[in-house]
């Protein structure tokens, strides 16, 4: 019986390190109601020389987890050999890691190896924030006849990100959910956070955004883990976290939310009308400049617009970076309209 209210929860160590380790973690998680046990068997590392997983031998340990706890088990696969060995060992669910999703050749190899196989597959987002690569992985697996698919959001690499190991960039999984509404969207807060202290807040954010579940790395002794120990939770900490999550399912609140959304929709329509009018004027300016042989690009004018917009943003309590990005996009489109 579940001891907490939650959607789908996938939990387990970053890497399967020993039979005793995986069984100990699995039994703790199973008693708390976790449905799926995860453990990495093959671990692609950024640089050679680190712990790269136990390999095929660890699949036998996952079979023991299934036998002792009745939980489904899942592991990452990165090529056709991994797929064959995982399926032979009776692994219930496969997932493609970020380093695999970013490589269409690897995705296609895995898709080809799954033709005619009825097994659920989760696809993590690619390392870089390229939604088309993520979509492409879905399409390649679908084309191979894999129908039971899910998505895992684990964040994106960024040179600028300071708080998280991988920037969440929530709008990308939200857009993926819009494009593939029938596919479950799971959040992997462990890889986004990179630090166990940040995992709870990311879990709550994912629930607030109506994610369908969580994949959380869990280890009995995280500080001595052979990989990614700093982002793994102890089972008791995971249980407390899941018990603390808030779920927003009140019908009255949903009705009130509809009122807010209606107001936003009206504002958005007004914004579209204003943008349409602005582009119309840009086209008229383009005709005038062409007739009088005036260069289309006026850098001083753009700099003035940008500076004034950022100043106004601060006065209106808007994020300056957001406004600058918005004005840049508007300016670029205005230039295109003038040249059309």
C-alpha positions in Angstrom: 0.0 0.0 0.0 1.3 3.5 -0.9 2.2 5.6 2.1 2.0 8.9 0.2 -0.1 10.4 -2.6 1.8 10.8 -5.8 1.7 10.1 -9.6 4.2 7.7 -11.1 7.5 7.5 -9.1 10.6 5.9 -10.5 13.5 5.7 -8.0 16.8 3.9 -7.4 20.5 4.5 -7.6 22.3 6.3 -10.3 24.4 3.1 -10.8 23.9 -0.5 -9.7 27.0 -1.2 -7.7 26.4 -4.5 -6.0 23.6 -7.0 -5.4 23.4 -6.0 -1.8 23.2 -2.3 -2.7 20.3 -2.6 -5.2 18.3 -5.1 -3.0 18.7 -2.9 0.0 17.5 0.2 -1.8 14.7 -1.6 -3.6 13.3 -3.1 -0.4 13.2 0.3 1.2 11.5 1.9 -1.8 9.1 -0.9 -2.3 7.8 -0.7 1.2 7.0 3.0 0.6 5.0 2.4 -2.6 7.5 3.3 -5.3 6.3 1.6 -8.5 9.4 1.3 -10.6 13.0 0.7 -9.6 15.7 2.3 -11.7 19.5 1.6 -11.8 22.1 2.4 -14.4 24.0 -0.7 -15.7 26.0 1.0 -18.4 27.1 4.5 -17.5 28.4 6.8 -20.2 30.8 9.2 -18.6 32.0 12.5 -20.0 35.6 11.5 -19.7 37.2 8.0 -19.7 38.6 6.5 -16.5 35.6 7.0 -14.3 33.2 4.3 -13.1 31.2 3.3 -16.2 28.9 0.7 -14.7 29.1 -2.9 -13.9 27.5 -3.9 -17.2 25.7 -7.1 -18.1 26.3 -8.7 -14.7 24.2 -6.1 -13.0 21.1 -7.1 -15.0 21.0 -10.2 -12.9 20.7 -8.0 -9.8 17.7 -6.2 -11.3 16.1 -9.6 -11.9 16.5 -10.2 -8.2 14.9 -6.9 -7.4 11.8 -7.9 -9.5 11.7 -11.3 -7.7 12.0 -9.9 -4.2 9.9 -6.7 -4.5 7.6 -7.3 -7.5 8.6 -3.8 -8.7 9.1 -3.2 -12.4 12.7 -2.4 -13.2 14.2 0.0 -15.8 17.7 0.8 -17.0 19.3 3.0 -19.7 20.3 1.6 -23.1 22.6 3.3 -25.5 23.0 0.8 -28.4 21.5 -2.3 -29.9 23.7 -4.6 -27.7 22.4 -3.0 -24.6 18.8 -3.5 -25.8 19.3 -7.2 -26.6 20.9 -7.9 -23.2 18.3 -5.9 -21.2 15.4 -7.6 -23.0 17.0 -11.0 -22.5 17.3 -10.3 -18.8 13.6 -9.4 -18.6 14.0 -5.6 -18.0 10.5 -4.2 -18.0 11.2 -0.6 -19.2 14.1 0.9 -21.1 15.2 4.5 -21.3 17.4 6.5 -23.6 19.8 8.9 -21.9 20.5 12.5 -22.9 23.7 11.6 -24.6 21.9 9.1 -26.8 18.9 11.3 -27.7 21.3 13.9 -29.0 22.7 11.3 -31.6 20.1 10.4 -34.3 22.4 7.5 -35.4 22.3 5.9 -32.0 18.5 6.5 -31.7 17.9 4.9 -35.0 20.1 1.9 -34.1 18.0 1.4 -30.9 14.8 1.9 -32.8 15.8 -0.8 -35.3 16.7 -3.2 -32.6 13.2 -2.7 -31.0 11.2 -3.5 -34.1 8.5 -6.0 -33.2 9.3 -5.7 -29.5 6.5 -4.7 -27.1 8.4 -2.8 -24.4 7.8 0.7 -22.9 10.6 3.2 -23.7 11.2 6.5 -22.0 13.2 9.2 -23.9 15.2 11.8 -22.0 15.7 15.2 -23.5 19.0 15.7 -25.4 21.8 17.4 -23.6 21.4 20.7 -25.5 18.1 22.5 -25.6 17.1 21.3 -29.1 13.4 20.3 -29.0 13.6 19.0 -32.6 16.1 16.3 -31.6 13.8 15.2 -28.8 10.9 15.1 -31.3 13.0 13.2 -33.8 13.8 10.5 -31.2 10.1 10.1 -30.6 9.4 9.8 -34.3 12.2 7.3 -35.0 10.9 5.0 -32.3 7.3 5.4 -33.4 8.4 4.6 -37.0 9.9 1.4 -35.7 6.6 0.4 -34.2 7.4 1.3 -30.6 4.0 2.6 -29.3 4.5 2.7 -25.6 6.6 5.8 -25.2 7.2 8.4 -22.4 9.4 11.5 -22.0 11.8 12.4 -19.3 12.9 16.0 -18.6 16.4 16.0 -17.1 17.4 19.6 -17.9 19.9 21.0 -20.4 23.6 21.8 -20.3 24.4 25.5 -20.0 27.6 27.5 -19.6 25.7 30.2 -17.8 23.7 28.1 -15.3 24.9 28.5 -11.8 22.2 27.2 -9.5 21.5 23.9 -11.2 23.7 21.3 -12.8 21.4 21.4 -15.9 19.1 24.3 -16.6 15.4 23.2 -16.4 14.2 25.5 -19.2 10.6 24.4 -18.4 9.1 25.8 -21.6 10.8 23.0 -23.6 9.1 20.1 -21.8 5.9 22.1 -21.8 6.1 22.5 -25.6 6.9 18.7 -25.9 3.8 18.0 -23.9 1.8 20.2 -26.2 3.1 18.4 -29.3 2.7 14.9 -27.8 -0.1 15.2 -25.2 -0.7 11.5 -25.1 2.9 10.8 -23.9 3.6 10.8 -20.1 6.1 13.5 -19.1 8.4 12.5 -16.2 10.7 14.9 -14.4 14.2 13.9 -13.4 15.0 16.5 -10.7 18.2 14.7 -9.7 20.0 15.5 -13.0 18.5 19.0 -13.1 19.6 19.8 -9.6 23.0 18.2 -9.3 22.6 18.6 -5.6 20.3 16.8 -3.3 19.3 20.0 -1.5 17.6 21.3 -4.6 15.7 18.2 -5.5 12.5 18.8 -3.4 11.8 22.3 -4.9 12.2 20.9 -8.4 9.8 18.0 -7.6 7.2 20.5 -6.4 7.7 22.7 -9.5 7.2 19.6 -11.7 4.0 18.8 -9.9 2.8 22.4 -10.2 3.4 22.1 -14.0 1.3 18.9 -14.1 4.1 16.5 -14.9 3.0 12.8 -14.8 5.7 11.5 -12.5 9.2 11.8 -11.1 12.5 9.9 -11.6 14.6 10.4 -8.5 18.0 8.9 -7.8 18.2 7.2 -4.4 21.0 5.5 -2.6 21.4 4.1 0.9 24.9 5.7 1.3 24.9 8.5 -1.3 28.1 10.1 -0.2 30.0 6.9 -1.0 28.2 6.3 -4.3 30.3 5.4 -7.3 28.6 8.0 -9.5 26.6 11.2 -8.9 26.5 10.8 -5.1 25.9 14.5 -4.5 22.5 14.4 -6.2 21.1 11.2 -4.7 18.7 11.0 -1.7 18.5 8.4 1.0 15.3 6.4 0.8 13.9 7.9 4.0 14.6 11.4 2.6 12.8 10.5 -0.6 9.8 9.2 1.3 9.6 12.4 3.3 9.9 14.4 0.1 7.0 12.5 -1.6 4.8 12.9 1.5 5.4 16.7 1.4 4.4 17.3 -2.2 1.3 19.3 -2.8 -1.1 18.5 -5.5 -3.5 21.0 -6.9 -6.7 19.2 -7.8 -9.5 21.4 -6.3 -12.3 22.0 -8.8 -13.1 25.4 -7.4 -9.5 26.5 -7.8 -9.6 25.1 -11.4 -12.7 27.1 -12.1 -11.1 30.3 -10.7 -8.0 29.5 -12.8 -10.2 29.5 -15.9 -11.2 33.1 -15.1 -7.5 34.1 -15.0 -6.8 32.3 -18.2 -9.6 34.1 -20.0 -8.1 37.4 -18.9 -4.7 36.4 -20.2 -6.2 35.2 -23.5 -7.8 38.7 -24.0 -4.4 40.3 -23.3 -2.7 37.9 -25.7 -5.1 38.8 -28.5 -4.4 42.5 -27.9 -0.7 41.8 -28.0 -1.1 40.0 -31.4 -3.1 42.9 -32.8 -0.5 45.4 -31.6 2.3 43.3 -33.1 0.4 43.1 -36.4 0.0 46.9 -36.4 3.7 47.3 -35.6 4.8 45.0 -38.5 2.4 46.8 -40.9 4.2 50.1 -40.0 7.6 48.4 -40.5 6.6 47.4 -44.0 5.6 51.0 -44.7 9.0 52.2 -43.4 10.6 49.7 -45.6 8.9 51.1 -48.7 9.9 54.6 -47.6 13.5 53.7 -47.0 13.8 51.9 -50.4 12.3 54.9 -52.2 14.8 57.2 -50.6 17.8 54.8 -50.6 18.0 54.7 -46.8 19.7 51.6 -45.3 17.3 49.3 -43.6 19.4 48.6 -40.6 19.7 51.6 -38.2 21.9 50.4 -35.3 21.6 53.6 -33.3 17.9 53.5 -33.5 17.9 49.9 -32.3 20.2 50.7 -29.4 17.9 53.5 -28.3 14.9 51.3 -28.4 16.6 48.5 -26.4 17.9 50.9 -23.7 14.5 52.6 -23.3 12.7 49.2 -23.2 15.0 47.9 -20.4 14.6 51.1 -18.5 10.8 50.9 -18.8 10.9 47.2 -17.8 12.5 48.1 -14.5 9.9 50.8 -13.9 7.1 48.2 -14.6 8.7 45.5 -12.5 9.5 43.3 -15.5 12.7 41.2 -15.9 15.1 43.3 -18.0 16.6 40.2 -19.6 13.2 39.0 -20.7 12.2 42.4 -22.2 15.6 42.7 -24.0 15.1 39.2 -25.5 11.6 40.1 -26.6 12.6 43.4 -28.1 15.5 41.8 -30.0 13.0 39.3 -31.6 10.6 42.1 -32.5 13.4 44.1 -34.0 14.7 41.2 -36.1 11.3 40.5 -37.4 10.8 44.2 -38.2 14.0 44.3 -40.2 12.7 41.2 -42.2 9.4 43.0 -42.8 11.2 46.1 -44.1 13.2 44.0 -46.5 10.2 42.0 -47.8 
